[in-house]
Amino acid sequence: MKELRKEDISQEVFDLYDDYAHNRIERRQFLDKLSTYAVGGLTLSSLLSFIMPDYQNKIQVRQDDPRLKSEFIEYESPKGGGTIKALLSKPADASGKLPGIVVVHENRGLNPHIEDVARRAALAGFISLAPDALTPLGGYPGTDDEGRTLQRQRDRDEMLEDFIAAHDHLNNHSECTRKVGVVGFCFGGWISNMMAVRVSELDAAVPFYGGQPDAEIVPQIEAPLLLHFGELDKRVNEGWPDYEATLKKHDKEYQAHTYANANHGFHNDTTPRYDADAAKLAWERTIEFFKKHLKA
């Protein structure tokens, strides 16, 4: 059987995976519905293998990359989950203080992909901190299915406190310039929006396809925003027009980009939802945005 390509898969399969990945359907229902697309010589097992994340072969910057100093630390989150484990990364040749970036995972804990993204941020000349909000439950368990199950057991507002505490930890770090931004993906996109609301000291926020804050708290935002959306991500995008109208009403600084024919999760290069061109452009814009607001 020929190797599967993204072009061989219908958009309905990606939408179905999005429902599953965001806990709108259970695994049994997901598999039952997915099986209806296993036609024409395509088996359910091959389709499932294709659409699920491939962490082993897709890492861009490995943990032992000699260009980085990367290590796991713990910090205190008094209002959230207590002591939180996080990946702290910085360029190995850094000679002075660096601006900081908090990197916020999706709805499944600190998996290998988000660790990779945090290291990419460090390679761009920042000190990055990627917390694992599943720490109070034992940490990321090794698979996304188990990670999603665990994350549903935590209150999202308590997890927000964990990431606010991550900002405070990085902001006070001896190797940080006290200029700190946040980037987050999916659940982490919502966290990024909410940190812009809650953290008056935040210097920049970059939500990737993240849920929006309620209109009544948008006036609290002080940080400049850079927002990324996939054109096909109807679930998240439906809240954007009202959010944008509120940002405009209160004269907030923001940029927003919608990437043509891109799905929710288009930046995640471990799944076939990945869009290489959109991901590359969005990341370049993100790094330039952070350089402008954190290095000035």
C-alpha positions as CSV (number, residue, x, y, z in Angstrom):
1,M,0.0,0.0,0.0
2,K,1.3,3.4,-0.9
3,E,2.4,5.8,1.8
4,L,-0.3,8.1,3.1
5,R,-0.1,11.8,2.4
6,K,-2.0,14.7,3.9
7,E,-3.7,15.2,0.6
8,D,-5.2,11.7,0.7
9,I,-7.1,12.5,3.9
10,S,-10.5,14.3,3.8
11,Q,-11.0,17.4,5.9
12,E,-13.7,15.5,7.9
13,V,-11.0,13.3,9.3
14,F,-9.0,16.3,10.6
15,D,-12.2,17.7,12.1
16,L,-12.9,14.4,13.7
17,Y,-9.4,14.3,15.2
18,D,-9.9,17.8,16.5
19,D,-13.1,16.7,18.3
20,Y,-11.3,13.8,19.8
21,A,-8.2,15.8,20.8
22,H,-10.4,18.4,22.6
23,N,-12.5,15.8,24.5
24,R,-15.7,16.4,22.6
25,I,-15.9,12.7,21.8
26,E,-14.6,9.6,23.6
27,R,-12.0,7.3,22.1
28,R,-14.5,4.6,21.2
29,Q,-16.7,7.0,19.3
30,F,-13.6,8.5,17.6
31,L,-12.5,5.1,16.4
32,D,-16.0,4.1,15.3
33,K,-16.3,7.3,13.2
34,L,-12.7,7.1,11.9
35,S,-13.4,3.5,10.6
36,T,-15.9,4.9,8.1
37,Y,-13.0,6.6,6.3
38,A,-11.0,3.4,6.1
39,V,-12.0,2.5,2.5
40,G,-10.3,1.8,-0.8
41,G,-7.6,-0.4,0.8
42,L,-7.0,2.1,3.6
43,T,-7.1,0.3,7.0
44,L,-8.2,1.8,10.3
45,S,-4.8,1.0,11.8
46,S,-2.9,2.8,9.1
47,L,-5.2,5.8,9.2
48,L,-4.9,6.0,13.0
49,S,-1.1,5.7,12.8
50,F,-1.0,8.5,10.3
51,I,-3.1,11.0,12.1
52,M,-1.7,10.5,15.6
53,P,1.4,12.4,16.8
54,D,4.9,11.1,15.9
55,Y,7.2,12.5,18.6
56,Q,10.1,10.1,18.0
57,N,10.9,11.3,14.4
58,K,9.8,14.9,14.4
59,I,11.9,16.6,17.1
60,Q,13.8,19.6,15.6
61,V,16.0,20.5,18.6
62,R,16.9,17.7,20.9
63,Q,17.4,17.8,24.6
64,D,21.1,17.3,24.3
65,D,21.7,19.9,21.6
66,P,25.1,21.3,22.3
67,R,24.0,24.8,21.4
68,L,21.7,24.9,24.4
69,K,21.8,24.5,28.2
70,S,18.5,22.8,28.9
71,E,17.4,21.3,32.2
72,F,14.3,20.6,34.2
73,I,13.7,22.8,37.3
74,E,10.9,23.2,39.8
75,Y,9.3,26.5,40.8
76,E,6.6,27.4,43.3
77,S,3.0,28.1,42.3
78,P,1.3,29.0,45.6
79,K,-2.2,29.7,44.1
80,G,-2.1,26.8,41.6
81,G,-0.6,23.4,41.9
82,G,2.2,23.9,44.4
83,T,5.6,22.9,43.0
84,I,5.6,22.8,39.2
85,K,8.2,21.0,37.0
86,A,9.4,23.0,34.0
87,L,12.0,22.9,31.2
88,L,14.4,25.8,31.4
89,S,16.4,26.4,28.3
90,K,18.9,29.1,27.1
91,P,21.7,29.4,24.6
92,A,24.9,27.7,25.8
93,D,27.0,30.6,24.8
94,A,24.9,33.3,26.5
95,S,27.2,35.8,28.2
96,G,24.6,38.1,29.8
97,K,21.0,38.3,30.8
98,L,18.3,37.3,28.3
99,P,14.6,38.2,27.8
100,G,12.3,35.4,28.8
101,I,9.5,33.4,27.1
102,V,7.0,31.2,28.9
103,V,5.9,28.4,26.6
104,V,2.5,26.9,27.3
105,H,1.5,23.4,26.3
106,E,-1.7,22.2,24.8
107,N,-4.4,20.2,26.7
108,R,-2.2,17.2,27.4
109,G,0.7,18.4,29.5
110,L,4.3,19.0,28.6
111,N,4.9,16.5,25.8
112,P,8.0,16.2,23.7
113,H,6.7,18.6,21.0
114,I,6.3,21.5,23.4
115,E,9.7,20.8,25.0
116,D,11.0,21.0,21.4
117,V,9.2,24.4,20.8
118,A,10.7,25.7,24.1
119,R,14.2,24.8,22.9
120,R,13.5,26.5,19.6
121,A,12.7,29.7,21.4
122,A,15.9,29.5,23.4
123,L,17.9,29.0,20.2
124,A,16.4,32.3,19.0
125,G,18.2,34.1,21.8
126,F,15.8,33.9,24.8
127,I,15.6,32.0,28.1
128,S,12.5,29.9,27.9
129,L,10.5,28.2,30.6
130,A,8.0,25.4,29.6
131,P,6.0,24.3,32.6
132,D,4.1,21.0,33.0
133,A,0.7,21.7,34.4
134,L,0.2,18.0,35.1
135,T,3.0,18.0,37.7
136,P,0.5,17.7,40.6
137,L,-0.8,14.6,39.0
138,G,2.6,13.1,38.3
139,G,3.5,15.0,35.2
140,Y,3.0,14.2,31.5
141,P,2.4,10.4,31.5
142,G,4.0,9.6,28.2
143,T,1.1,9.5,25.8
144,D,-1.3,12.3,24.8
145,D,-4.4,10.2,25.4
146,E,-3.4,9.7,29.1
147,G,-2.2,13.4,29.2
148,R,-5.6,14.7,28.1
149,T,-7.3,12.5,30.7
150,L,-5.1,13.8,33.4
151,Q,-5.5,17.4,32.4
152,R,-9.3,17.2,32.6
153,Q,-8.8,16.4,36.3
154,R,-7.3,19.8,36.9
155,D,-9.2,23.1,37.2
156,R,-8.1,25.3,34.3
157,D,-8.1,28.5,36.5
158,E,-5.6,26.7,38.8
159,M,-3.5,25.8,35.8
160,L,-3.6,29.5,34.8
161,E,-2.2,30.4,38.2
162,D,0.7,27.9,37.5
163,F,1.6,29.7,34.3
164,I,1.3,33.1,36.0
165,A,3.7,31.8,38.6
166,A,6.0,30.7,35.8
167,H,6.1,34.3,34.5
168,D,7.0,35.5,38.0
169,H,9.7,32.9,38.4
170,L,11.2,33.8,35.0
171,N,10.8,37.5,35.6
172,N,12.8,37.2,38.8
173,H,15.4,34.8,37.4
174,S,19.0,36.0,37.8
175,E,19.7,35.4,34.1
176,C,16.6,37.2,32.8
177,T,16.3,40.9,31.9
178,R,12.9,41.1,33.4
179,K,11.3,41.4,30.0
180,V,9.0,38.3,29.6
181,G,6.5,37.2,27.0
182,V,4.3,34.2,26.6
183,V,3.5,31.9,23.7
184,G,0.9,29.1,23.9
185,F,-0.9,26.6,21.7
186,C,-4.6,25.6,21.8
187,F,-5.2,25.5,25.6
188,G,-2.0,27.4,25.8
189,G,-3.4,30.0,23.5
190,W,-6.2,30.6,25.9
191,I,-3.6,30.8,28.8
192,S,-1.6,33.3,26.7
193,N,-4.7,35.5,26.2
194,M,-5.6,35.2,29.9
195,M,-2.1,36.0,31.1
196,A,-2.3,39.2,29.0
197,V,-5.4,40.0,31.0
198,R,-4.0,39.0,34.4
199,V,-0.3,39.9,34.3
200,S,0.2,43.6,34.1
201,E,4.0,43.2,33.8
202,L,3.7,40.9,30.8
203,D,5.6,42.4,27.9
204,A,4.1,40.4,24.9
205,A,1.6,37.6,24.3
206,V,1.4,35.2,21.3
207,P,-1.7,32.9,21.3
208,F,-1.7,30.2,18.7
209,Y,-5.4,29.3,17.9
210,G,-6.4,30.1,21.5
211,G,-9.8,30.6,23.1
212,Q,-10.7,34.2,23.9
213,P,-11.2,36.0,27.2
214,D,-14.6,37.3,28.2
215,A,-15.3,40.8,26.8
216,E,-15.6,42.4,30.2
217,I,-12.0,41.7,31.1
218,V,-10.4,42.6,27.8
219,P,-9.8,46.2,29.1
220,Q,-7.3,44.8,31.6
221,I,-4.9,43.8,28.7
222,E,-1.7,45.9,28.6
223,A,0.6,43.6,26.7
224,P,0.8,43.7,22.8
225,L,-0.8,40.7,21.2
226,L,0.2,38.6,18.2
227,L,-2.6,36.1,17.4
228,H,-2.4,33.2,14.9
229,F,-5.4,31.3,13.5
230,G,-5.9,28.5,11.0
231,E,-8.5,29.3,8.4
232,L,-10.2,25.8,8.8
233,D,-10.3,26.1,12.6
234,K,-14.0,27.0,12.8
235,R,-14.3,26.2,16.6
236,V,-11.7,28.7,17.7
237,N,-12.3,31.3,14.9
238,E,-16.0,31.8,15.7
239,G,-15.0,33.8,18.8
240,W,-12.4,36.0,17.1
241,P,-14.7,38.7,15.5
242,D,-16.1,39.7,18.9
243,Y,-12.7,39.6,20.5
244,E,-11.2,41.7,17.8
245,A,-14.1,44.2,18.1
246,T,-13.5,44.5,21.8
247,L,-9.7,44.9,21.3
248,K,-10.4,47.7,18.9
249,K,-13.0,49.3,21.1
250,H,-10.5,49.6,23.9
251,D,-7.6,50.6,21.7
252,K,-5.4,47.6,22.4
253,E,-2.3,46.8,20.5
254,Y,-2.6,43.7,18.5
255,Q,-1.8,41.9,15.2
256,A,-3.7,38.9,13.9
257,H,-3.0,36.5,11.1
258,T,-5.2,33.8,9.6
259,Y,-3.4,31.2,7.6
260,A,-5.1,29.9,4.4
261,N,-6.3,26.3,4.4
262,A,-4.6,25.7,7.8
263,N,-6.2,23.5,10.5
264,H,-6.2,24.0,14.2
265,G,-2.8,22.8,15.4
266,F,-1.1,23.8,12.1
267,H,2.1,24.6,14.0
268,N,2.5,21.2,15.5
269,D,4.8,19.3,13.1
270,T,4.2,15.9,14.8
271,T,0.7,15.4,13.2
272,P,-0.6,15.7,9.6
273,R,-2.5,18.8,10.6
274,Y,0.9,20.5,10.3
275,D,1.2,23.1,7.6
276,A,4.9,23.7,6.9
277,D,4.5,27.1,5.2
278,A,2.1,28.5,7.7
279,A,4.1,27.2,10.7
280,K,7.3,28.6,9.4
281,L,5.8,32.0,8.7
282,A,3.9,32.1,12.1
283,W,7.1,31.2,14.0
284,E,9.2,33.8,12.2
285,R,6.6,36.4,13.0
286,T,6.5,35.2,16.6
287,I,10.3,35.5,17.1
288,E,10.4,38.9,15.4
289,F,7.5,40.1,17.6
290,F,9.3,38.9,20.7
291,K,12.6,40.6,19.6
292,K,10.7,43.8,19.1
293,H,8.9,43.8,22.4
294,L,11.4,42.0,24.7
295,K,14.7,43.1,23.4
296,A,14.0,46.8,22.9
